[in-house]
Amino acid sequence: MMNSQPVDPEAVAPVATDMRADAGDVQLLARMGYKQELRRQYSTPQVFAIAFSIMGLVPSIASTLSFSLPAGPVGMVWGWFTASIFILLVGLAMADLASAMPTAGGLYWWTHYFAGPKWKSPLSFLIGYSNTLGLIGGMCSVDYTLALMILSCVSISRGDGWSASRGVTYAVYVGLILFHGLCGSLGGRLMPKIQTFCTYINIALVVATVIALPVGKVTRGGSLNSGHYVYGHVGNETAWPAGWAFMMAWLAPIWSIGSFDSCVHMSEEAMHASKAVPLGIVWSAGSAFVLGFLVLSVIAATMNQDVSATISTKFGQPMAQIYYDALGRDGALAFMAVLCVVQFLIGLSLVVAASRQAWAFSRDGALPFSGFFRHVSKRIQYQPVRMICGLVFVSILLGLLCLINSAAANALFSLFVASNYLSWGTPIFCRLVWGEDRFTPGEFYTGRFSRLIAWVAIVYLLFGVILSMFPTEGPSPTCTYLNTAMFLDRWLTIYLTEALNMNYTIVINGFVWFGCMAYYFLYARHWYTGPQITVDESDYTPSDNIIVAADPHALPTDELVSFGHKRE
């Protein structure tokens, strides 16, 4: 039991927290080598809300229907169900690590801690960059989808078949990215309350969609699709075999339930982090599994059985067409407007999570201009404002992909998947192969099933990375040619077609993965040695960003070696 001493309320900013839990949080963070720099203000439900709001079930399902619709109702509904089970297992494996070692840069920190001596620094360097890129990809894909949603509302309201050009879409996207950056920088103290609001509005939107779609369909004289159609009809609007089209439908839940690592990045702002963070991971993944299955079942029951008509809708968004068919013009506009609000909040939450990961990586000196970007603004409510601005700039550059075509824009979705899945799987793999004897469970632990869960998670994550690289429309065509001239002419046609429709994920991720490894071995290996010690003698005293109860049993900073750090 900790002994607490009264803290002068004038010496610190008033933060309503559990003082004992905060003292334990600071000590655990210090044992990992870091001093407390961000403000601890997130409760367990608010940590959960970060991940749950980023998932934003109905907007995320709307964003990814183009991945699952081509496989028909079976791909939509059962694809979500099966993939979600594996995703939940990944969440459990990550929760074990997050409870034991909660820090904002958790994924690359765990990799460095568990990996073998020769692999610590290069793997940590790779995962830090991959995770940062994945979160930036999430920012881009969310705001790109939001731009499409807003423009689909314009199309519905005009009623003349108008559709936005790529240039207009990009302009709206840039405006949204800039606005998100501004809100993320200035709204730090309000963010926990915003996350709570996000939870309520997301659940309300799920309930409203589940009720309104069937009621509207029947009221307008339509009929609901049969249970056999919803749960048993196999479709295939791709050039892939039907079985692989079903696997490609997994991209929808993979992308939608792909943000629970955001709880990890909020570790240094969470109260009682060793409990709050793992519960946030498991709750968010589990609730998305159940509620997503419900929403997709209702969508399959109310949508037009001519799937190709829904996919090629003039509104630019399949979900907009589904709302329009069931609820009419005004109902579709109302729901799409709410979807836009929720999607905006998703983007805001993602900016917060991404900035914390990138800030933590800069704190360890790994990103370019780390000394500049690691700064935390005390004037603007202890926010990493410079890092948020840097992420906005990179997102604007990556968004240029949407000017090419829809296939290039889809790379923003797959970029989020491939980079994050590599980042999630590597520390779990390192723990199993090199670091099991160094792993000490935290307050949350899956017990004797921990290793089995972790191995299943590894296999699934590897499959997910490979899946994200496949072109969504189908394989490349092949032909037999009678002469050289015909071959060259046909080959050039195929090449130009595939260049326009290829999946650009391998290009972008390959550039980052191989580029950062080249950067490491040619230059960074001389100075990057993993996470850096930042603790000092003031780490157990009250500060202006946290209320800490004094603990006479706190370890002296010279003994902070519990997690493998040594003072240099």
ChimeraX attribute file (.defattr): number of C-alpha atoms within 10 A of each C-alpha:
attribute: neighborCount
match mode: 1-to-1
recipient: residues
	/A:1	6
	/A:2	14
	/A:3	10
	/A:4	14
	/A:5	11
	/A:6	8
	/A:7	15
	/A:8	9
	/A:9	11
	/A:10	8
	/A:11	11
	/A:12	15
	/A:13	14
	/A:14	12
	/A:15	15
	/A:16	10
	/A:17	17
	/A:18	15
	/A:19	19
	/A:20	19
	/A:21	18
	/A:22	21
	/A:23	26
	/A:24	21
	/A:25	24
	/A:26	25
	/A:27	23
	/A:28	22
	/A:29	23
	/A:30	25
	/A:31	22
	/A:32	25
	/A:33	23
	/A:34	22
	/A:35	21
	/A:36	21
	/A:37	20
	/A:38	22
	/A:39	22
	/A:40	24
	/A:41	21
	/A:42	25
	/A:43	20
	/A:44	18
	/A:45	17
	/A:46	27
	/A:47	32
	/A:48	27
	/A:49	30
	/A:50	33
	/A:51	31
	/A:52	31
	/A:53	31
	/A:54	34
	/A:55	28
	/A:56	28
	/A:57	27
	/A:58	22
	/A:59	28
	/A:60	23
	/A:61	23
	/A:62	22
	/A:63	25
	/A:64	25
	/A:65	21
	/A:66	21
	/A:67	24
	/A:68	26
	/A:69	26
	/A:70	26
	/A:71	28
	/A:72	27
	/A:73	28
	/A:74	23
	/A:75	29
	/A:76	30
	/A:77	27
	/A:78	20
	/A:79	23
	/A:80	26
	/A:81	19
	/A:82	14
	/A:83	21
	/A:84	24
	/A:85	14
	/A:86	19
	/A:87	22
	/A:88	24
	/A:89	23
	/A:90	27
	/A:91	27
	/A:92	24
	/A:93	28
	/A:94	26
	/A:95	29
	/A:96	25
	/A:97	25
	/A:98	33
	/A:99	25
	/A:100	20
	/A:101	25
	/A:102	32
	/A:103	28
	/A:104	27
	/A:105	26
	/A:106	26
	/A:107	28
	/A:108	29
	/A:109	26
	/A:110	25
	/A:111	31
	/A:112	25
	/A:113	25
	/A:114	26
	/A:115	24
	/A:116	16
	/A:117	10
	/A:118	8
	/A:119	14
	/A:120	20
	/A:121	24
	/A:122	22
	/A:123	22
	/A:124	28
	/A:125	29
	/A:126	23
	/A:127	28
	/A:128	27
	/A:129	23
	/A:130	26
	/A:131	27
	/A:132	27
	/A:133	26
	/A:134	26
	/A:135	28
	/A:136	27
	/A:137	26
	/A:138	29
	/A:139	29
	/A:140	30
	/A:141	28
	/A:142	28
	/A:143	26
	/A:144	25
	/A:145	24
	/A:146	26
	/A:147	23
	/A:148	24
	/A:149	25
	/A:150	17
	/A:151	22
	/A:152	26
	/A:153	23
	/A:154	16
	/A:155	19
	/A:156	22
	/A:157	15
	/A:158	11
	/A:159	11
	/A:160	9
	/A:161	10
	/A:162	15
	/A:163	18
	/A:164	15
	/A:165	10
	/A:166	16
	/A:167	13
	/A:168	15
	/A:169	20
	/A:170	22
	/A:171	13
	/A:172	18
	/A:173	26
	/A:174	23
	/A:175	13
	/A:176	22
	/A:177	26
	/A:178	16
	/A:179	15
	/A:180	23
	/A:181	23
	/A:182	16
	/A:183	15
	/A:184	25
	/A:185	23
	/A:186	15
	/A:187	16
	/A:188	17
	/A:189	14
	/A:190	11
	/A:191	20
	/A:192	19
	/A:193	12
	/A:194	19
	/A:195	26
	/A:196	18
	/A:197	15
	/A:198	24
	/A:199	21
	/A:200	12
	/A:201	17
	/A:202	25
	/A:203	17
	/A:204	12
	/A:205	19
	/A:206	19
	/A:207	14
	/A:208	12
	/A:209	18
	/A:210	18
	/A:211	13
	/A:212	18
	/A:213	25
	/A:214	22
	/A:215	17
	/A:216	19
	/A:217	22
	/A:218	15
	/A:219	12
	/A:220	13
	/A:221	8
	/A:222	14
	/A:223	14
	/A:224	19
	/A:225	17
	/A:226	13
	/A:227	12
	/A:228	11
	/A:229	16
	/A:230	24
	/A:231	18
	/A:232	15
	/A:233	15
	/A:234	18
	/A:235	17
	/A:236	20
	/A:237	17
	/A:238	16
	/A:239	14
	/A:240	18
	/A:241	12
	/A:242	18
	/A:243	12
	/A:244	15
	/A:245	26
	/A:246	26
	/A:247	17
	/A:248	26
	/A:249	28
	/A:250	27
	/A:251	26
	/A:252	26
	/A:253	29
	/A:254	26
	/A:255	24
	/A:256	28
	/A:257	29
	/A:258	22
	/A:259	26
	/A:260	31
	/A:261	28
	/A:262	27
	/A:263	34
	/A:264	33
	/A:265	28
	/A:266	30
	/A:267	30
	/A:268	28
	/A:269	23
	/A:270	28
	/A:271	29
	/A:272	26
	/A:273	35
	/A:274	26
	/A:275	19
	/A:276	27
	/A:277	36
	/A:278	34
	/A:279	23
	/A:280	29
	/A:281	29
	/A:282	23
	/A:283	20
	/A:284	26
	/A:285	28
	/A:286	19
	/A:287	15
	/A:288	22
	/A:289	23
	/A:290	13
	/A:291	17
	/A:292	24
	/A:293	20
	/A:294	16
	/A:295	21
	/A:296	23
	/A:297	20
	/A:298	21
	/A:299	25
	/A:300	25
	/A:301	23
	/A:302	25
	/A:303	25
	/A:304	17
	/A:305	14
	/A:306	9
	/A:307	18
	/A:308	15
	/A:309	12
	/A:310	24
	/A:311	21
	/A:312	13
	/A:313	14
	/A:314	18
	/A:315	25
	/A:316	19
	/A:317	24
	/A:318	25
	/A:319	28
	/A:320	24
	/A:321	25
	/A:322	23
	/A:323	26
	/A:324	23
	/A:325	21
	/A:326	26
	/A:327	23
	/A:328	15
	/A:329	17
	/A:330	13
	/A:331	17
	/A:332	22
	/A:333	21
	/A:334	13
	/A:335	21
	/A:336	24
	/A:337	16
	/A:338	16
	/A:339	23
	/A:340	19
	/A:341	16
	/A:342	25
	/A:343	28
	/A:344	24
	/A:345	22
	/A:346	29
	/A:347	27
	/A:348	29
	/A:349	26
	/A:350	27
	/A:351	25
	/A:352	25
	/A:353	28
	/A:354	26
	/A:355	30
	/A:356	28
	/A:357	28
	/A:358	30
	/A:359	28
	/A:360	27
	/A:361	28
	/A:362	22
	/A:363	22
	/A:364	20
	/A:365	21
	/A:366	23
	/A:367	19
	/A:368	9
	/A:369	10
	/A:370	18
	/A:371	13
	/A:372	12
	/A:373	23
	/A:374	22
	/A:375	18
	/A:376	18
	/A:377	14
	/A:378	14
	/A:379	7
	/A:380	14
	/A:381	18
	/A:382	19
	/A:383	26
	/A:384	25
	/A:385	23
	/A:386	18
	/A:387	25
	/A:388	23
	/A:389	18
	/A:390	14
	/A:391	21
	/A:392	24
	/A:393	15
	/A:394	14
	/A:395	23
	/A:396	19
	/A:397	11
	/A:398	18
	/A:399	23
	/A:400	16
	/A:401	19
	/A:402	21
	/A:403	15
	/A:404	13
	/A:405	12
	/A:406	13
	/A:407	20
	/A:408	21
	/A:409	23
	/A:410	23
	/A:411	28
	/A:412	26
	/A:413	28
	/A:414	30
	/A:415	31
	/A:416	29
	/A:417	29
	/A:418	29
	/A:419	28
	/A:420	26
	/A:421	25
	/A:422	20
	/A:423	26
	/A:424	25
	/A:425	24
	/A:426	24
	/A:427	28
	/A:428	26
	/A:429	19
	/A:430	21
	/A:431	22
	/A:432	20
	/A:433	13
	/A:434	14
	/A:435	18
	/A:436	12
	/A:437	10
	/A:438	12
	/A:439	16
	/A:440	13
	/A:441	15
	/A:442	17
	/A:443	13
	/A:444	19
	/A:445	19
	/A:446	14
	/A:447	9
	/A:448	8
	/A:449	10
	/A:450	15
	/A:451	16
	/A:452	14
	/A:453	18
	/A:454	23
	/A:455	18
	/A:456	14
	/A:457	25
	/A:458	25
	/A:459	13
	/A:460	18
	/A:461	25
	/A:462	15
	/A:463	12
	/A:464	22
	/A:465	19
	/A:466	11
	/A:467	19
	/A:468	26
	/A:469	20
	/A:470	17
	/A:471	20
	/A:472	23
	/A:473	18
	/A:474	17
	/A:475	14
	/A:476	14
	/A:477	9
	/A:478	9
	/A:479	8
	/A:480	8
	/A:481	12
	/A:482	8
	/A:483	8
	/A:484	9
	/A:485	10
	/A:486	12
	/A:487	14
	/A:488	12
	/A:489	11
	/A:490	15
	/A:491	16
	/A:492	12
	/A:493	12
	/A:494	15
	/A:495	14
	/A:496	11
	/A:497	12
	/A:498	15
	/A:499	13
	/A:500	15
	/A:501	19
	/A:502	24
	/A:503	23
	/A:504	23
	/A:505	26
	/A:506	20
	/A:507	14
	/A:508	17
	/A:509	21
	/A:510	13
	/A:511	12
	/A:512	17
	/A:513	20
	/A:514	12
	/A:515	12
	/A:516	20
	/A:517	19
	/A:518	12
	/A:519	13
	/A:520	19
	/A:521	11
	/A:522	10
	/A:523	11
	/A:524	18
	/A:525	15
	/A:526	9
	/A:527	10
	/A:528	17
	/A:529	17
	/A:530	23
	/A:531	25
	/A:532	18
	/A:533	19
	/A:534	16
	/A:535	20
	/A:536	14
	/A:537	10
	/A:538	11
	/A:539	22
	/A:540	24
	/A:541	15
	/A:542	19
	/A:543	16
	/A:544	17
	/A:545	19
	/A:546	25
	/A:547	26
	/A:548	28
	/A:549	22
	/A:550	19
	/A:551	18
	/A:552	11
	/A:553	9
	/A:554	13
	/A:555	13
	/A:556	12
	/A:557	18
	/A:558	12
	/A:559	11
	/A:560	22
	/A:561	14
	/A:562	12
	/A:563	16
	/A:564	13
	/A:565	17
	/A:566	13
	/A:567	13
	/A:568	6
